[in-house]
Amino acid sequence: MTDVTIAYRKKRWGWTLLAVLVLIFLLSLLLGRYPVPFITPPSLFWNDPRALQLLLHIRLPRIIAAFLTGMVLAAAGTVLQMVFRNPLVDTGFLGVSQGAGFGASLAIVALGGSPAMIQLCAGLFAMLGLGISYFFARRIRLGDWILRLVLAGISVSALFSAGGSVLKYMADPLKQLPDITFWLMGGLWSITWPDVIQILPVTCICLVVMYLMRWRLNLLAMRDETIFSLGVSAGRERLVLLLAAVSGTAVIVSKAGLVGWVGLIVPHITRRLLGADAQTTLPGSMLLGGIFVLLGDNAARTVLSGEIPLGIITSFFGATLFLFLLLRGGVSVKRK
Amino acid sequence: MGSVEADIVIQAMSFRYPGSSVDALENVSLEIYPGSVTAILGPNGSGKTTLLHLLLGLLTPTRGKILVKGKDQHDLSRRELSREIGLVAQEDDFSFDLPVLEYVLMGRAPYLKLLQLPDDRDYELAVQALAQLGIGDMAHRSVTTLSGGERQLVTFARVLVQQPSILLLDEPTSHLDLPNTHQILQLVKAMSRQGKTMIFTTHDPNSIPGVASSVILMRAGRVIAAGPSSDMLSEELLSQTYGVEIEVHRSDQRTFVAVRDQSTYSAR
């Protein structure tokens, strides 16, 4: 039966990705600069209590945070691309990430900078960024919907970046400026268990909501009159999915800063590997996104003796892969 | 028709788009019966698609009302309505390269709860619908690789899986070549013989003979006339509909409609 083969294919891919993930997870635990550069021999964890401490209190939370970051950003990218029926959008292109970064900076400079305040401001401004981008995309009189949304998103992102620069200019150069500069580059070097525990509830809820609505994503990628004819309340369902995507991203950005390109490139690669059915693309993107960021973060903390900002690594590899896919025709923009 | 209950009754309905100062549809009253094929014919901008979107429930009448199977359309929930009325829209929906089977499966949405995934039975129905249309071999192709005619067939399969009793088709043949147009129109006829009520819009009167049992003639938001297609395809009514001289040729029980040549443009 045809449907059986499809189900089988999906399952096999899921297990393969999961196996790769577990392997990379275990490998990541061994990677580091202390006590020896690159691979830590596993026996050391038994013999050297400090190595074990380092594993449990520094590497493990960071690895979990890296994986969560990748899952959330890639899932949010998939959701935005399908809900807006636009394969060229991503949280970084719709004012979401820059809005969150601006909100976080604002919280640091003007509102005391407590973790709760940073997350709240990041969330509010991420939604505001998306709202403004959408508002202008509906009103721009140039090009098709795909181009309009990209244009509006880039402009709004630039506005928030400029706003962020103003805040940087006003910030206390010794106490606040380093914090803000960190948002703009993105990185996980300061992540500890309390950080992971702070972001875990919201990101898990967002991931579960997106995952549960994976089949609806296929529906929501259709034209409005078709969605209506299928009895679906498109507005309400889109809102739920966008809220999940944006809140998840905002919480991640408030801890990890701007980790770019994950939400754009991972869904494209996943669609190429697994097809465009959101039932597979969404969970596939989550796993691949987790793997992508985890690998990036491993490089960030291992390659040089100093830390390379994670955002620089993901942007470098993300943009390179995107160009490669564009040249190979892997990015299809067929819609009128 | 006294004893047969109409599928759709439109009572003195007018519709005006928000912000507009004129009615897009003015005082329309119609009855559409089960198993009939109705063509909504008119020039571009005559309100055909607006009428279709009102029947679908996407737009709400400004005045008057629409009864679907005897019930006021707006007493029915969106889900209930979607089990009665299906739509083949004018533009297709292929933004992402889904496999055909997964696309057809979306027709099951009216029967699935918010977080419910389609199960084996739903997949089976989708496979059956493809087989019924003779395109079972397309199940695993990506929708973005389909030709115009194939796309339309796949969309029909999606609507079949939805199992509505009334099908609305917005210009189902406007993007198709001659053989594909013929195939789709034959399909419309075949589906009506299976008891479905078919309503389609068209700007081409030649797609009506032998297909539609009744015709609604529209011009500038008004229904000029409605009735059996043999009565509606008259030179007088069609000329009134299109605002140009139309001639109707009948031969061998076939009917052809053309614009009367007034030699407006000279070749010389």
Interface residues (C-beta under 8 A of the other chain):
Chain A: T2 D3 I6 M82 R85 P87 L212 M213 W215 R216 N218 L219 A221 M222 R223 E225 T226 F228 S229 L230 G231 V232 S233 E237 R271 G275 A276 D277 Q279 S332 K334 R335 K336
Chain B: H53 L56 G57 L58 S77 R78 R79 E80 L81 S82 R83 I85 G86 L87 A89 E91 D93 F94 S95 F96 D97 L98 P99 L101 E102 M106 G107 A109 P110 L112 L114 L115 L117 P118 D120 Y123 E124 V127 A139 H140 S142 T144 Q162 L168
